[in-house]
Amino acid sequence: MLKNYYAAIFRGMVKNRLFTFVNISGLSIGLALGIIFILFVKNELQFDRFHQNLSSIYGILINDTRENVMYTGYTTTPALATAIRDGLPDADHVARIANGGDQLLHIGEKSTYENGIYADPDFFHIFRFPVIAGDPVAALSDPGSIVISSSTARKFFGTDDAVGKVFQHNQTRSLKVGAVIQDIPEHSTLRFDVVLPYRLVEQQTPGISDRWDYNAMQTFITLKPHVDPKVFNDKLKKLIGTRYGNSTAFAYPFADFHLYGKFKNGRPAGGRIQIIQFAVIIGIFVLLLACINFMNLATARSAQRAREVGVRKTLGATRQQLIYQFLSESVAMALLALVTGIILAKLSIHAMNTLLRTHLVMDLANWQLWLSIVGLALMTGLIAGSYPAFFLSAFRPVKVLKGQVLSHRGSAIFRKGLVTFQFMISIFLIITTIVIFRQHQYVQQLPIGYDAENLIDIPTRGNMAGRYNTLREAFLQIPGVQSVSAGNDDLVRFNGATNDMVWPGKTADQNFMVCLSQVQYDWIKTTGLSLAEGRDFSRDFGDTLGCILNEAAVKKMGLKPPIVGTLIGQNMVIGVVKNFSFNDPFETTPPLAVFLNTGTLNHIFVRLVNDGQWKQQVQQLEAAFKKAAPGFPFEFHFTQDAQERKFRGIQSTWHMVSVVGTLAIIISCLGLLGLSTFMAEKRIREIGIRKVFGASVTRLWLMLSADLMKPVFLAFLLATPLAAWAMQVLLQHMDYHISLSWWMFVMAGLLATLIALLTISYQGIKAAMTNPADSLKAE
């Protein structure tokens, strides 16, 4: 029997080539996208799972109430770890982590920057990164040691055997390699190349570990077995008391950092899990579109399959056997499509990684992956074949053998409903693509408030910042260099913030956060910012106790004119800079206070003349840099490039929606092509008779197109209000956003209509141009 089924399935596929092509093409595209989404979801769910003790790892987070809103932060004070270690025995291990940024390592002629962190010795008791050689816990107990990754070891020594080797660190000290660990996996929340002892931080900033007013580090713990996290949090709250002011600390599972890292009013409110849910929903909808093609084409061919059903039932086949046969056909089709889908996914995975900035790997030797994708194909086949199987197997042999089921109004309405659903999804995605693209354009075209073009940012490392004056003098000698300054933050992101600032007239409810930064003289002149009033930091005035606010800070503080001369704490306002874009480009500009610092800063800014000679000027800057700061690699980037990188998130979203929308349209049009072909075949005699009576090709084309275009028009009417509501909700989360316009919806409708019309026109015109003698010769 099985052999008979499979032979019939194969003959049916060969006989109905168009039906086979449309279904396998649609299912292949849907399954390829489904495989990529499986890889994406699998990658996201694997984050940090390589830590064997993951369930016992917790990070300490801080809830801070400001302006009646509770904000949750991941950074804590250095003193908190000491308090937990001494006062809460339920915590098995405690470690602080301070972001070290790029660390300059130097041996002989080799020097490079490696991404580093500072950590307590317990760091490697808490996080079980695989060790290749040495003892990382002992290494972090020694301020003269360092832990490096395998790639760093191979970069310098060509081998993992690096324990005992000595680096020159930031040209200030020697550090001996105490341990080598495996490279950090791609699916790790913590990213670094080297780990330095936390004791170096204490040496550089004496007394820092006793401070309760400096949230700049992350604190991680492991809880002893059978310790209830809720009970621990109650003890933690009592231990801290009022040392955090109105803020409270709590332990949060590290396993949830990646997927559930977003908080709202002090409670978890999603995070990356929402992206996973979105991807799963999109994948399901695209597969549904492919399944709908199968359902539509199978029911459209019901008249051709009716006699087969009648004969099989007459010969004794039961309905269950027929259902099994039809489901076998759909599953076989899905499995054939899976082969093509795997090839498509394999070919497109590199492009998807580039497009979405992911690191997906398709390992076909992984049996779990095979289990997932074969299961996906089987489920798709069963869903696609379910309705046709039950619909076709219900035919009564007496009627079908007499030709009495050639018309079935209910199935025709169902087919049109499925086509409507297909194009409803497609039009919704087209509208979404248009809106996201316009929003991206709108935000990019907003004035950023300064001249980002020809502004170079040179990061400072180690003791390089101490040579600022030397570098500044050398740079100013280069033709084309207009001015030089420095800052603790680049212009794209300001990391420091406080709610402890004091100003005249401050009220109790004005406990909002103000971004802080420290800069050198000529900061406004070099960056190209605009002054609303006052002046820049100047060597002519000293300005050691000066302060510059932005307009947002003046407004939020409620300062009264004249602003210049107002005391902010002990610092006098010398200028007000006009608002400029930093941090989140989609939100309103936050308050900012800038202070003078003539010491160590993280960025040197160089303003070049806009004369098109920047390549030669950069070469001259590099030569001057190497002369003034020998041993340091020359690094630079244009601020304009950093500004554009802020839009990568919305670009990735737009690219993903565009790709999915395009695939949805292709799948929908494949189904429409198949339906138009079968409808043309079904009405071929009617077309012949109409041509005999004088109907023109245009009239016949309109007649054939009208039936299939009605579901497309209905889909547009249904998708438009739904997309308008969804896009309005999306845009409301952004302070700077476009307004929805009628042309966006009309463009999506016209595009869908045009594509659908072109798809069905081929078969419609072909049928209309058929010689009536050929279609009526058997009558």
N, C-alpha and C positions, 0 to 999 in steps of 0.2 A: 504493500500500500504506500509506504513512504517513497519507494522508488517511483511509483506512479505519480505521486504528488510533486516530487522534485522535477520529474520529466515535464509535467504539465506547466510548472512554474517557469522552467527554462524556455519551453516553446512559446509561452505567453509573452515573455520578455522579448524574444527575438521577433515575434509576429508584430508586437506593438512597440516599435522602436521609439517613437516619439514619447509615448507614455513612460517607457523605461528611462529615456534620456532626461525628461523633465523631473521625474521623481528622484533618480540617482543624483542629478545635479543639485537639486534643492536640498536633499538630505545630506549630500557631501558637504555643502557649504555650512549647513546648520551644525553637522557633527564636527567639522573642523573648528568652528567657533566654540562649540561646546568643549572640545578637547583643550583648546587654549584657556578657556575659563576654568576647566578642571585643574590645569597646571597652575593657574594664578591662585585659585582658592587653596590648593594643596600647599603652595609656597607660603601663603599668608598664614595658614594654620600651623605650619611647621616652625614658626618663629620661636626661638629660645627653647625648643623641645629637646635639644641635645644636652641641656643641663639635667643630670640625673636626679638632682634634688630640687627640681623646679617648684614643686608644690610647697616647699618650705621657705622659699625666698620671698621676701617682702621689701618693698621700697617705702620709705617714709615720705609722705606727702603733707602739704600744709594747706589748710583752709583759712583764708583770710577774708574777712568781711569789710567791704568798702562801699560806701554810698548805698547801704542796705542790700548789696549784692555779694554773694559769697563766691570768691575765686579760689581755684585750686592750683597750687604750684608744686613743681617737682624738685625745687631747690630748697635746701635747709641750711641752718647755721652750722658752723664747725663744732660748736659746743654740744649740739644735740647728741652726736655719736658718743661722746664721752659720758654724758648723762645716762644714756641707755646702757652702755657697757657697765657702768658702776652701779646703776640703780635698778635694772630690770634683768634678773637672772634668767627669765624665760627666753631672752634673746641669746641664742647659742653663739652667733658670730655677728660682729658689727664692723662695717667698713664705710669710710667716706671716699667719694670720688670727686675729684676736681678736674674740670676740662683743661687740658694743657695746650690744645691746639697743635700747631706744627712745631716740632722740636728738631733743632739742627743737630745732626750726628755727623761726626767727622773722624775719619781714620786715614792717615796718609794723604793721598791725592783724592780720595773719595769723600764726598760730603753730600748730604741730602736731607730734606725735611721729611720727618715721619710724624704721623698723627698720634699724639700721646695723651695719656691721662695720668694723674697722680692718684694713688690709692693706698689705703692702709693694708697691712699684711693679710688681714682676714679676707681681703677681696677674693683671693684664690681659694679660700675655704668656702666662700659663698657661691662663687661662679666657677663651675667645673670645666674650664677650658682645657682641652687635652694638652698635656705637657710632653715635649719631646726630650728635653734634657734639663738638668738642674732642678733647683727647688725654688719656685716662685715666691712661696711664703717667706722663706728665709731672705730672699733677695729684696723684698719690699721692707724687711726689717732693718736693712742696711742702707743708709743714705748715700753710700758710694756704689750702689748696684743698680741694675736696670734689667727689666724683663722685655725681651723682644720677640716678634713673631718670626715664623719660618721664612717668610718672604723678605723681611728685613735682613735676617742672617744671610740668606743666599745672595741678596743684593750686594752685601759688603764682602762676604767671605766665600761665596759659591757653594756653601754647605751649611747644614744645620748644626754642625759641631762648632759652636761659637762661645760656649761657656768659658769664662775666664778672659775673653778678649776685652780690650779696653777702648771705649769711645771717648772722644772729646765732645762734651755736651754744651751746646750753645756758646762754645768758645769760652766757657767760664769754669768748667770743672771736668774731671775725669770720672767716668762711670764704667764699672766692670759688669759684663754680662753675667747675671746670676742664674738665668733660666731662659730657655727657648720654648715657646708654645706654638701649637699649630696655628695656621692662619685663621682668623675669625671667620666663621661661616657667613655666607651671604644673608641667611635668615637669622641674624643676631641683632637684637635691639642695640646692644652696646657695640660700638665700632672703634677700633684703635689698632695701632701698629706696635706701639711700645707702652709699657707701664713703668712709671717712675715712683719712687717711694714718697709717700705723703710727707715724710719728715723733711723733705726738701722745701715744701711749702712752709712748714713751720720755721725753717732756717731763714727763708727769704722774708717772711712776715712774722716776726716774733709776737707771741700772744694771740695769734689768730684762732687757735683752737679753743680759746676761752670766750670767744665772742658769741653773743646771742642776737646781735643786730645786723648780721651779714649773711643773707641768704644767697650763697654762691656755690653750694656743693650739693651733691646727691648723697643720701644716706641709705644703705641697704643692710638688711639683717636676715638671718635665718632663725626661725623659731624652733625650739626644741619639740620633739614629738609629743603629740597629744595636747599641745598648748592651743587654746581657743583664741583665734585672732580678735574676737570681740572683747574678751576678757583682757587681752593684752592691750588693746586700744584704750580701755578704761584706765588701766594702770599707767599707760603712757600719758594720758591726759592729766592724771593726778601728779605724776612725776614732774611734768613741765610747769604746771601751775600757771602763773601769770608772766613767766619769763618771756613768753612770745606775745605778750600784750593780748589783743583780742583774737589772735590766731590760735588755731589748734592743729596738732599733728596727729596723723593716723597711719597705720600700716596698711598698705595696699598690695595685693598679690602681684608679684612680678610677672606671673603668667598672663595677666590681663593688661600689661603695659601696652603691648602692640595693638591688640584688637579693641580694647575698651579703655583707651587712654584719654578720652574726652570727658570733661566734667561740666556740669551745669548746676549752679547753686549748691556746690559741695557734693553732688551725687554723680555717679557714672552716667554718662549720656551718650554712649556709643563711641565711635572712633573709626578705625579701619574696618571694623565689622560691618559698618554701613556700606562701605565700598564693595565688600564681599557680597552682601545681600543684593546690592544693585547689579553686580556682575551676574549673579545667579538668576535674577529676574530677567535680565536682558537675554541671557543664554536660553532660558526656558521659552521666552517669547519667539526668539529666532527659530528654535526647533519646532515650536508650534506652527509657525508659518510653513515650514517644510512639510510637517504632518498634514496640514490643511490641504496642501497641493495633492498629496496622495489621496486623501478623502474625496476631494472634489473630482479628481480625474477618475477614480474608481467608481463613484456613483454616477458620473456622467456616462461611463461606459456600461452602465447596468443593463441596457438593452442588449448589448453584445454578449454579456455574461449570463443573461436570463435563461436562454435555451440550455446552456451548459448546466446550470443549476437544476433545471427541470429534468434533464436527462439523468443526471447523477441521482436525484431523488427518486426518479422512476425505477432506477436500477438498485435502489435500496440504501442509498447514502442517507445518514441521519443529519439533522441540522448541526449537531455538535461536530460531526466530521467535516462538514462544509465550513464551519467557523474555523476549525483547525487549519483547513486548507488555505483559506483566505488570510488568516493570520500568518501562516508559514510564508505566503507570498510577500507580505509586507516586511516580515523579519528578514527574509532572504534579500529583499531590496535594500533594507537598512544595513545589513552586513556587507553587501557589495559597496554601498555608499561609504561605509566605514573605511574601506581600503583607500578610496580616493580621499576621504576626509583626513586620514592620517598623513597622506602625502602632502595635502594642502597645508595642514597644520605644521608639518615639519619644514616645509618651504617658507612659510610665513612667520615662523616664530622669531627669527632674527629681526624682521621688520617690526613685529609687534613689540619686541623688547626695546628697540630704538624709539618707537612711537610712544610707548607708555612708560619708558625709563624703568623697566623691570629687568630681572635676571632669571627668566624662566628657562628651564632645561627640560627637553623631552627625551627621557631615558627609556628607550624601547626595551631595555633588558629588565626593567622593573615590573615584576608581576602584579604589583598593586595598581600600577598605572593601567596595565592591560585589563585588569579586573574592572576598573572604573570605566574605561572607554567601551569595552565590550558590553558591560551592563547598560551604559548610556545608549548604545546602538540597539540592544534588545528592547529596552523600554521605549525608545523612539519608534521602533517597528511595531510594537504592540499598540501604542497609542494611535499611530497612523492607520493601522489596519483594523482598529476596533469597530468604528462605525460602519465601514464597508462590509466587514465580515458579518455583522449582525443584520445589516440592511439586505445584503444579497442572499444570505442564507434563509431569509424569511419568505422568499418567493414561493408561490404555490405552483407545483408542476402542471396542474390542469390548465391554469391561466397562462403561464409563460409559454407553454408549448402551443397555445392558440394565438400567441402574440398579443396578449391583452395587458401587458405591463410596459408598453413602450412609452407611456407618459405617466409621470408620477409627480404631481404638483408639489407635494410635501418635500421631496428630495431636491427639487429645483430651488425652492425657497431656502432650504438648508444650505445648498451650494452658494447661493447668492449671499447668504449671511456669513459664510466663511470667507468669501472674497472680500466682503465689507470689513470683516475683522482684520484680514491681512493688510489691506490698504489703510485702515485706521491706524494700525501700529506704524506702518511705513510713513504716513503723513505726520504722525506725532513725532517721529524721530527726525523727519526733515525740518519741522518747525523748531525742534530743540536745537538742531545743528545751526540753523540760521540765527536763533536768539543767542546762543553761546558765542558764535563767531562775532556777532555785532557787539556783544558785551566785551569780548576780548579786545576788539578794535577800539571801542569807546574808552576803556580804561587806559589802554596804551597811548591814546592820543590826548589824555588829560595832561595839562601842564604839570611837570614834576616840581617846579619851583626853583630850579637851578640849571646851570648849563652842564649837562653830563658829558657832552661831546668834548673830546681832547682833554679830559681830566683823567690823569693816571693815578692809580692807587698802588703804592709799594708797601706790602706788609713788612713789618719789622720783627726780627727774631732775636732771641737771646739778648746780648748786650749791644745789638745794632742800634737800638733806640738811643743809647747814650752818645752816639755819634751823629745825632740829628743836625747839630749846628754845622759840623764839618760837611755833611752831605748836602745841606741846604746851600751853603756857600759854593760848593762844587757845581750843583745843579744850576744855580743862578748865572753861572759863567757861560752856560750853553746857550747859543743863539736859538731863539724860539721858545725858551722857557720864560713865561710871564711872572709866575710867582710860585712859592713853595710854602706849605704849611703841614700840619700833622693833626691827628685826632685819635682818640681811643677807640672810636667806632668808624666804620665806613659810612657813607651817606645812605646806604640802602637799609641797614638795620642798626638800631640802637638797643643794646641789650640791658644796660643798667636802668633801674627805676627805683623810686622810693615814694612813700606816702608820709614821710616825716618832715617835709619841708615846711618852713614857717614864713608867713608873709602878713602884711598889715591887713586886719579885718578878717583873718581866717576863722571860719566857724567850725563847730564840732563835726558837722556832716560833710565837710570838705576834706575827706580823707582819701581822695583819689590818688592814683599813681601818676607820678611825673617822671618821664624818661630823663636820664642823666647822661652827660658825656663830658669829656675833658678834651680840650683842643689847644693848639699852639697859636701864636700870633698870626694874623693875616688869614684866618680860617675862612671868613666870609668872602674875602677878596679872591682867594684861590679856588674855592668851591663854586663860585658864581651865584651864591645866594643873594637875595634882595633884602635890604633893610627897610622896615616900616618906619622906624625912627632910631635915633642914636647912632652908634658907630661900632666898628669891628674891634677886636682885641689888638692893641697897638703897642709897639716897643716905646713909643714916645710917651705913653702914659703909665707903663708898667702893668696896671690892671690885675695885679695878683689877687685882689679881692673883688674882681669884677664878675659880672654874670650877664649872659645873653639869654633871653626868653624867646620862644616863638609865639605867634599870635594866639594859638590854641591855649597856651599856658596863661597868657594874659586874660583871655576871656573866661577860662575855667576858674581862675583864681579870683576873678571879679575885681581886678586892679583898676584904680581910677587914675586918669591923666593928672600930671605927667607921669608916664611909666618910668622913664629914665630917672634914676636917682632913688627909686624904691628899693628898700632893703629886703632881700630874700635871705632870711637867716642873718649871717654876717656879711653877705655879699651884696654889693650894690649893682642894680641893673644898669648897664651902660648901653644896651641896644635891644631892639626887638626885631627879630628876623621874620619875614613873611613865611607863612606856612609852606612847607614843601613835603613831598611824598616820601615816607619811609615806613619800615616795617610792613604792614599789610596794605597793599595798594587799593584794596576794595573797601577799606574802612576810612573814616574821617581821621585827619591828622591828630595824633595824641599830643598832650602837653609835653614840652621839652625845655630843659634848662641846661645851659652849656657854661662850663667854667674853664678858666685858664689853667694849664698845666705845662710847665716848661721842662718837665722831667721825661719819664718813660711813657711813650705812647705807641699804639699798635699799628698805625697807618701813616705813611708819608704821602701827601697829596702834591702832585705837580701839575700845574696848569700850562698847557702848550698853546702856542699861537695856531690858529686854524688856517694854516697855509699849505696843507697837503704834504708836508715834509715829515710826518710823524715817525716814519720808519727810521730815517736818519737820526732824528732827535732821540728816539728810544735807544739806538746804538750808542749815541754819545752819553746818554744817561747811564747805560750799563757800564761803559768804560769808566765814567766818573765814580760810579758806585763801587766797582771792584777796586779802584784805587783808594777810596776812602774807607771801605769796609772789606778788606781782603779776607778770604775764607768763607764769606757768606755767598751762597748762590743768589743771583739776581732774579727776583720774581716781580711781576707786575701784571695788572689787568686794567682795562678801561672801565670806569664807573658805569658807562653806558651799557656795557656787556652785563655787568652785575645787575643793573636795573632791569634789563630784559629777562634775566633768569628768573625774576620773581613771578613771571607769567607762565612758567612751565606747567604749573598745575592745571590752569584753565586750558592751556594748549593741549595737554594730554587728554583732558576730558573732551574737548572739541574733536580731537582726532579719533578718540574711541567711539563717540556718538556718530561721527561722520562715517566711519568704517561700518559700524553696525547698521546704520540707516541705509547705506549703499547696499549691503548684503540683503537687508530686508526687502528693499525694492527689487533686487535681482530675483530673489526667491518668489516674491509675489508675481512678478512679471512672467517668470517661468510657468507658474500655475495658470496665469491668464493666457499664455501662449497655447498651452495644452487644451484649455477649455475652448478657446476660439477655434482651434483645429477640429475638435470633436463636434462643436456646434455647426461649423461649416459643413462637415461631413453629414451630419444628421439632416441638415436642411438643403442638401445639394439638389434634390428633385424640386423642392419649392423654388429654389433660385432659378432652376432651368425653366420652370413654367412662367415665372415672373419675367424672365428675359424674352421668352416667346411673345408675351403680351406687351413688350416694349419698355420694360424697366431698364433704366440706365445703370452703368457701373457705380456711379456716385450714390444713387438711391439705394442700390443693393448694399453698398458698403455701409451707409448710414443705418440701414435696417439691421445688419449683423452687429454693428458696433454698439447700437443703442442698448441692447440687453446687457452687454458686459460692462458698459460705462456707468450704468445706473448704480451698481454697488460702489464704484469709485467715488461718485458724487455724494452718495450717502455717507461713505467713510469720511469724506472731507467735512461734512456737516457735523458728524459725531466727534471727530478728532479735534476740531478747532476749539470748542469751548474747554475740552479737557486739557489740551496743550496750553491754552491761555491761562487756565487756573494754575497748572503745575509750574509754568514759567514765572508767573507772578509771585508764587510762593518762593521759588528759587531766588529771584531778584531782590525780594524784600530782605533777604539776609545780608545784602551788601549795601553799604552807605552810598557808594557811587554806582549807579546802574542806569541802564537805558530804560526808556518807556516802550512798552509793546505797541507796535504799529500795525495797522490793517494790512500793509503791503507784505509783511512777513508771512501772514497766513495765506494771502492770495498767491504769493510766490510759491509756497509749498503746495497749494492746491493745483496751480497751473503746471508745476513741475511733475506732480504725480499724474495728472490728467494727460499731459503730453507723453510721458513715458508709457502709460497704459495704452494710449491711443496708438502709438507707434508699434507697440507689441502686438495688438490685435489686428492692426491694419494689414499686415502682410497676408494673413490667412483670409481676412475679409475681402481684400482686393483680388487675391488669387481665386477665391470661390466665385466672386462676381464676374470675373473674366473667363470663367469656364464655358466652353462651347455647350449650349443646351442640348445639342444632338448627342453629346457624350453622356450627359447625365440622364437623358430620357430615352435612350435607345432600347432599354429593357422594358419600357412601359408599353 
